[in-house]
Amino acid sequence: MRYSKEHKAETRQRIIESAARLFRAHGYDGIGIDAIMSEVGLTPGGFYAHFPSKRALFTEAMNAAAEARPTTAAKADDVPPVERLQAVINGYLSAAHRDRVADGCPLPTLTPDVARSGDEARKAYERNLDGYLSELETLLSPGETPASERAIAIMALSVGGLLLSRGVADDARSRHILKTCRAAARRLSES
């Protein structure tokens, strides 16, 4: 049975979206083609009609994450950039984001996998990172340290803090890590 080009494109997109969530939840090596295809209600045999390899799907998942990256909260013109920045920091370094591994930011979950990937996945990852950094820069007030440097520091602190908070078993300690990193990110935004 032949499917239309539109049907094939829709199916391909569903596979990419499913893979992006599953890669974030389980890592590249923690999830196989069978599970990805099962998630979208298809058999593993259909995979190769859409992608030449799992690595190619991983790259597409990174591209999708770069394109679907959430924008900063409270984009309304009447909300000052400093308040929008605080909303971004608070949302990123929150218990809700900590607990939504599969649907959260791909940077903390996929960095180790991307570091072991080919150039295409790394380029997609870079686009995602650059989008976050650019957005942070636009929200930073002028300061002693250039906004581009502060954006990198805030992003690194946020990604690292989120990772540490996910890694500890004690919820109180996890929340303390998030709180400490939020405070440090706020200080960085003001320097």
Secondary structure by P-SEA (a helix, b strand, c coil): ccccaaaaaaaaaaaaaaaaaaaaacccccccaaaaaaaacccccccccccccaaaaaaaaaaaaaaaccccccccccccaaaaaaaaaaaaacccccccccccccccccaaaaaaccaaaaaaaaaaaaaaaaaaaaacccccccaaaaaaaaaaaaaaaaaaaaacccaaaaaaaaaaaaaaaaaaaac
